[in-house]
Amino acid sequence: MAKSKELSKKFREEIIALHKQGKGYKKIAKALNVPRDTVGSIVRKFKVEGTVATLPGRGRKRKLSAAATRFLRRQVVKNPRVTAKHLQQDLVAAGTEVSVCTVRRILNTEGFHARPMDQRYVWRKKNEAYAEKNTLPTVKHGGGSVMLWGCFAASGTGNLQRVEGTMDSVKYQEIVGKNVMPSVMKLKLGRHWTSLDLPTGQ
């Protein structure tokens, strides 16, 4: 069967036209009598380069084309957690030889920088740390309870201590003796303060 590089530009454009109509690789390959891998290669190249034309210079390049750069930008905007290695593999599969370092450099130039999150990285721009797509979901665990002793005033909060085990009079006096006066000094209350005994269970 014919290889993708032997197909005419018009034939490759026909493959892309069918792809845009929503037809899968298998159906396109069967309709045009070409290998499925050939169809996939042409479509991937089109997604990266934006053209089916044969581009000059197939060797390793120091710079990416504008279309390849736009592809990288779209990918990290769509999925900020995609790795530079994965992006490099996508480009190579589309016929663009490039190193992982170059992918990182291009993304940095575009304003995207890899930031660690829970031992994983996310590509984001400056001041986008708390955008929903750039954050990791957390799991809320139910069950159990925590008893806390704390104090507060208009000027802020004082000490907060977790009560281990069961609260009794001995433990309460120990907590009060350890935390009240340091909190009063911290909050700069002087003599104007009142103690309200309300241990909080959560």
VOMAR-924911 format. One line per field, with one value per residue (C-alpha): residue number from 0; y, x, z; residue in three letters. Coordinates in pm, 1 decimal, always signed. Example, Ala and Ser with C-alpha at 12.3 -4.5 7.8 and 13.67 -1.06 7.14 Angstrom:
2
i	(0,1);
yy	(-450.0,-106.0);
xx	(+1230.0,+1367.0);
zz	(+780.0,+714.0);
aa	(ALA,SER);
END
This chain:
202
i	(0,1,2,3,4,5,6,7,8,9,10,11,12,13,14,15,16,17,18,19,20,21,22,23,24,25,26,27,28,29,30,31,32,33,34,35,36,37,38,39,40,41,42,43,44,45,46,47,48,49,50,51,52,53,54,55,56,57,58,59,60,61,62,63,64,65,66,67,68,69,70,71,72,73,74,75,76,77,78,79,80,81,82,83,84,85,86,87,88,89,90,91,92,93,94,95,96,97,98,99,100,101,102,103,104,105,106,107,108,109,110,111,112,113,114,115,116,117,118,119,120,121,122,123,124,125,126,127,128,129,130,131,132,133,134,135,136,137,138,139,140,141,142,143,144,145,146,147,148,149,150,151,152,153,154,155,156,157,158,159,160,161,162,163,164,165,166,167,168,169,170,171,172,173,174,175,176,177,178,179,180,181,182,183,184,185,186,187,188,189,190,191,192,193,194,195,196,197,198,199,200,201);
yy	(+0.0,+359.0,+533.9,+870.9,+1056.8,+925.8,+1059.4,+1374.7,+1696.0,+1673.3,+1319.8,+1425.8,+1716.1,+1466.9,+1270.3,+1587.3,+1679.1,+1341.0,+1378.1,+1718.1,+1553.0,+1339.0,+1015.2,+796.7,+674.8,+327.4,+452.8,+698.7,+430.1,+192.7,+460.0,+574.4,+237.6,+355.0,+216.6,+334.5,+436.5,+658.4,+833.8,+883.5,+1024.9,+1277.7,+1389.7,+1428.4,+1632.2,+1856.1,+1916.1,+2026.6,+2209.0,+2323.2,+2202.9,+1884.6,+2031.2,+1874.8,+2107.5,+2159.4,+2028.3,+1712.8,+1705.5,+1825.9,+2195.8,+2446.1,+2639.0,+2521.6,+2655.4,+2902.5,+2631.1,+2384.4,+2653.1,+2719.3,+2345.3,+2336.9,+2640.0,+2483.4,+2157.2,+2309.8,+2541.6,+2241.8,+2015.6,+2202.9,+1873.7,+1734.7,+1661.0,+1806.7,+1449.2,+1371.5,+1690.3,+1604.9,+1260.0,+1416.4,+1642.6,+1357.9,+1144.6,+1431.3,+1447.6,+1732.7,+1623.2,+1819.4,+1762.4,+1776.9,+2069.6,+2262.8,+2197.2,+2335.8,+2636.7,+2720.9,+2695.8,+2919.3,+3171.7,+3160.1,+3244.8,+2893.5,+2759.9,+2419.2,+2454.1,+2160.0,+2056.6,+1755.9,+1612.4,+1682.1,+1971.8,+2198.0,+2440.9,+2779.0,+3147.8,+3401.0,+3481.3,+3170.4,+2955.6,+2933.5,+2888.0,+2579.3,+2389.6,+2445.3,+2309.1,+1954.6,+1829.9,+1735.0,+1462.4,+1545.7,+1265.5,+1230.0,+1059.8,+1121.9,+1450.4,+1692.9,+1898.9,+2230.7,+2498.7,+2848.0,+3219.0,+3531.7,+3906.7,+4197.5,+4220.6,+3862.5,+3503.7,+3365.4,+3015.8,+2715.4,+2375.2,+2036.8,+1842.9,+1490.0,+1226.3,+1316.9,+1662.5,+1657.4,+1922.2,+1843.4,+1860.2,+2178.8,+2358.1,+2246.5,+2386.3,+2714.7,+2760.8,+2695.1,+2908.1,+3193.5,+3434.4,+3381.2,+3455.7,+3768.3,+3895.5,+3803.1,+3992.3,+4284.4,+4279.9,+4413.2,+4368.1,+4404.5,+4049.3,+3789.6,+3410.7,+3224.6,+2848.7,+2698.6,+2395.6,+2335.5,+1992.0,+1959.0);
xx	(+0.0,+101.9,+292.9,+181.8,+473.1,+369.0,+14.6,-65.5,-152.1,-506.8,-545.3,-418.8,-664.8,-943.2,-839.9,-856.7,-1195.3,-1337.2,-1180.1,-1347.1,-1678.0,-1633.3,-1528.1,-1283.2,-944.5,-1078.1,-1367.1,-1143.8,-884.0,-1152.6,-1318.0,-990.0,-811.7,-509.8,-356.1,-514.4,-170.4,-126.5,-455.3,-355.3,-15.7,-168.1,-435.8,-184.8,+43.8,-246.0,-339.7,+15.4,+119.7,-219.7,-138.8,-99.9,+173.9,+520.7,+736.4,+1105.7,+1369.9,+1259.9,+1560.8,+1573.8,+1492.2,+1595.6,+1271.5,+915.2,+681.8,+413.2,+150.6,+337.5,+372.2,-1.6,-59.1,+148.2,-33.8,-374.4,-272.1,-153.6,-455.6,-683.8,-489.5,-242.9,-118.8,+9.9,+383.8,+648.9,+745.0,+389.5,+375.1,+708.5,+578.7,+269.2,+487.7,+716.1,+413.4,+298.8,+635.8,+797.4,+1125.2,+1184.3,+1343.0,+1167.7,+1393.8,+1274.0,+910.6,+977.0,+1162.5,+883.6,+619.4,+828.6,+853.8,+473.9,+442.3,+376.9,+594.9,+585.0,+482.3,+491.2,+156.4,+148.4,+459.1,+298.5,+346.0,+93.0,+157.5,+12.1,+67.5,+152.0,-132.8,-332.7,-238.1,-594.4,-775.1,-997.4,-821.2,-483.9,-577.9,-599.3,-926.7,-920.4,-1112.6,-1308.9,-1298.0,-1596.9,-1629.9,-1467.5,-1445.1,-1184.6,-1211.2,-1028.1,-953.0,-903.3,-950.3,-998.2,-1043.4,-1111.4,-737.1,-707.2,-683.2,-486.5,-357.4,-544.4,-482.5,-621.7,-762.9,-627.2,-853.5,-1133.1,-1149.2,-1149.2,-1084.1,-713.6,-658.4,-866.9,-666.4,-346.0,-458.7,-580.5,-260.8,-51.8,-243.4,-445.0,-170.8,+42.6,-270.8,-349.5,+3.1,-9.0,-336.4,-216.2,-532.5,-382.3,-638.4,-943.1,-1038.2,-1297.8,-1274.1,-1571.4,-1534.9,-1668.1,-1463.3,-1547.9,-1611.7,-1579.6);
zz	(+0.0,-47.2,+230.1,+364.4,+204.6,-138.7,-111.9,-302.3,-119.8,-257.2,-123.0,+220.0,+217.9,+148.7,+457.7,+668.1,+520.1,+624.9,+968.2,+1012.8,+926.6,+1235.5,+1068.0,+1258.4,+1133.5,+1056.3,+841.9,+656.8,+588.8,+454.9,+239.7,+79.4,+82.6,+282.8,+604.7,+927.8,+1059.0,+753.2,+825.3,+1189.0,+1092.9,+852.2,+1098.4,+1384.5,+1162.9,+1061.5,+1426.5,+1505.3,+1187.6,+1063.0,+712.0,+507.2,+291.6,+307.0,+514.4,+433.9,+670.7,+852.6,+1089.6,+1447.6,+1469.4,+1731.0,+1688.4,+1640.9,+1377.7,+1481.1,+1430.0,+1655.2,+1919.5,+1903.9,+1941.5,+2261.4,+2394.4,+2326.6,+2492.0,+2819.1,+2837.1,+2788.0,+3025.8,+3251.7,+3399.6,+3069.8,+3085.9,+2856.0,+2763.9,+2653.0,+2445.9,+2286.0,+2192.8,+2033.7,+1820.9,+1714.9,+1623.7,+1401.7,+1227.8,+1420.2,+1576.8,+1894.7,+2234.9,+2570.3,+2663.7,+2359.5,+2453.5,+2800.9,+2658.9,+2414.9,+2687.5,+2912.9,+2630.3,+2597.7,+2967.0,+3100.1,+3381.4,+3547.3,+3911.5,+4158.0,+4314.9,+4542.9,+4369.0,+4030.5,+3791.1,+3627.4,+3340.8,+3427.5,+3373.4,+3641.9,+3882.7,+3778.8,+4079.3,+4209.4,+3877.7,+3909.2,+3629.3,+3799.9,+4140.2,+4269.9,+4419.4,+4785.7,+4964.4,+5276.6,+5534.3,+5764.1,+6099.2,+6435.8,+6625.5,+6753.2,+7073.4,+7076.1,+7331.4,+7197.9,+7260.9,+7053.6,+7077.3,+6844.7,+6783.4,+6662.9,+6784.3,+7074.6,+7131.0,+6992.8,+7146.7,+7065.4,+7359.5,+7356.2,+7508.3,+7747.8,+7903.6,+8284.3,+8546.4,+8573.7,+8198.7,+8170.6,+8438.3,+8270.0,+7933.3,+8085.3,+8284.7,+7976.5,+7726.0,+7884.8,+7988.2,+7674.8,+7470.4,+7673.4,+7611.5,+7245.4,+7197.0,+7413.1,+7622.9,+7944.9,+8222.8,+8000.1,+7918.1,+8016.0,+8014.8,+7864.5,+7899.9,+7578.6,+7466.4,+7101.7,+6952.1,+6572.0);
aa	(MET,ALA,LYS,SER,LYS,GLU,LEU,SER,LYS,LYS,PHE,ARG,GLU,GLU,ILE,ILE,ALA,LEU,HIS,LYS,GLN,GLY,LYS,GLY,TYR,LYS,LYS,ILE,ALA,LYS,ALA,LEU,ASN,VAL,PRO,ARG,ASP,THR,VAL,GLY,SER,ILE,VAL,ARG,LYS,PHE,LYS,VAL,GLU,GLY,THR,VAL,ALA,THR,LEU,PRO,GLY,ARG,GLY,ARG,LYS,ARG,LYS,LEU,SER,ALA,ALA,ALA,THR,ARG,PHE,LEU,ARG,ARG,GLN,VAL,VAL,LYS,ASN,PRO,ARG,VAL,THR,ALA,LYS,HIS,LEU,GLN,GLN,ASP,LEU,VAL,ALA,ALA,GLY,THR,GLU,VAL,SER,VAL,CYS,THR,VAL,ARG,ARG,ILE,LEU,ASN,THR,GLU,GLY,PHE,HIS,ALA,ARG,PRO,MET,ASP,GLN,ARG,TYR,VAL,TRP,ARG,LYS,LYS,ASN,GLU,ALA,TYR,ALA,GLU,LYS,ASN,THR,LEU,PRO,THR,VAL,LYS,HIS,GLY,GLY,GLY,SER,VAL,MET,LEU,TRP,GLY,CYS,PHE,ALA,ALA,SER,GLY,THR,GLY,ASN,LEU,GLN,ARG,VAL,GLU,GLY,THR,MET,ASP,SER,VAL,LYS,TYR,GLN,GLU,ILE,VAL,GLY,LYS,ASN,VAL,MET,PRO,SER,VAL,MET,LYS,LEU,LYS,LEU,GLY,ARG,HIS,TRP,THR,SER,LEU,ASP,LEU,PRO,THR,GLY,GLN);
END
